[in-house]
């Protein structure tokens, strides 16, 4: 099954456009986990089990694992997801942006080592930085377009033949780069106007939409701007607001239940606005 097939099925089976981001910060873990040698695996596994029926995708951010030399725990988490929840897409958030043989190795890392269904890619070096991922014809390449951070405007709003650069990227991906039909774009919830512009350019292409929850993106504006005519088309990501939903998280062991509560609330809020 291809990435887009799996994502489409997950939108339907879980009635969800919510993507749960896995950004494990050991300093914010419950006290009973902090001294475990496999604390990151245990924390993420509990979050996954608690939220799997609420999500259309999971998105581990590789930097949170690599900085703690926890790549083996990330491998274990990815293997667990593939075994227990093979119907839910696994999106590796790596934002790779190199070319040639180096990019080929990054693709192998994402798709062989971690078994990801899709990986985020930086297009700054042009098609050469995306092409190695397209060799994996059933996997997704989710390309940075209009990011959720304010500083993204430093480059993404530069004009290219009268068109903002982020729109130029969207058009390139839609018209030329999406050779396998497995490309997507990263477009932030913090800029719903630009999100609507991208949707108009790319049609039904899936969009990974960070920026709700801790970053303050508005769910109603995001859904209105980014959904397709069929009411899908997005992986609306929330990470910290779900992972650390319990205010006094270090004091108890029910962090996963708190995460589930917020994930359900977020999914249901998204669905209410889709239904309007």
Residue, then its C-alpha position, 0 to 999 in steps of 0.5 A: x500500500x502506498x503512503x497516500x493510500x494508507x493516509x486516505x484509509x486512516x482519514x476514514x477509519x479513524x475519522x481523523x485529520x489529527x497527526x500526533x507528533x512525537x517530540x520526547x523531552x525527557x525533562x518533561x517526562x513523569x518522574x517514574x520514567x525519567x531514570x529508565x534506560x528505555x524512557x523514551x521508548x516507554x513514553x512514546x509507546x504509551x502515547x501511541x497506544x493511548x492515541x492511535x484510534x484518534x490519529x491519521x498519522x504519527x510524526x516522530x521528530x528525529x532530532x529529539x532522539x538523535x540529540x540523546x543518542x536514542x536512535x535505537x529507541x526510535x527504531x524500536x518505536x517505529x517497529x512497534x508502530x509498524x507491528x501494532x498499528x500498520x494502518x496508520x502512516x508513520x511520517x519521519x520529521x527529518x527535514x533532510x535537504x542534501x543531494x546525490x549520494x548523501x540524499x540517497x543515504x538519508x532516504x535509506x535511513x528513513x525508509x529502510x532503517x526506520x520503515x517510515x511511510x513518508x519523510x519531510x524534505x527541504x527543497x532549497x537545493x531544488x529537485x536534486x534534493x527531492x529526487x532520491x526519495x522519489x525512487x521509493x515509489x510507494x513512499x511519501x516525500x513531504x516538502x517544506x513549503x510555507x512553514x509555521x515559524x515567523x522567520x519563514x517569511x524571510x525567504x518564503x515570501x521572496x518574489x519569483x516572477x511575481x509569485x511568492x517563493x512558497x507558491x512557486x514551490x507548491x506549483x513545482x511540486x504539483x506540476x513537476x515533482x509529484x511523479x509518483x503521486x506520493x508528494x505532500x507539502x508542509x504548510x503551517x496552521x499559523x498562516x491560514x491565508x497562505x494555507x488556502x493559497x497552497x490548497x488552491x494550487x495543489x488540489x487534493x495533495x496531502x498537506x502536513x499542517x503544524x502549528x496548532x496547539x502550543x504554537x497557537x494556530x486556530x483550528x477553525x481557520x486551519x480546517x476552512x483554509x486547508x481541507x479538500x472538497x471531500x473534507x480531508x487532505x490534511x495531517x493537522x499536527x499537534x505535539x507538545x499540547x498532547x504529549x504534555x497535557x497533564x499540568x503536573x505530569x511529573x507527579x503521576x503515571x496517568x500522562x497517557x490518559x491526559x494525552x488521549x483526552x486532549x487528542x480526542x478533544x483536538x480531533x473532535x474540534x477538527x471534525x466539528x469544523x469539517x462538518x460545517 
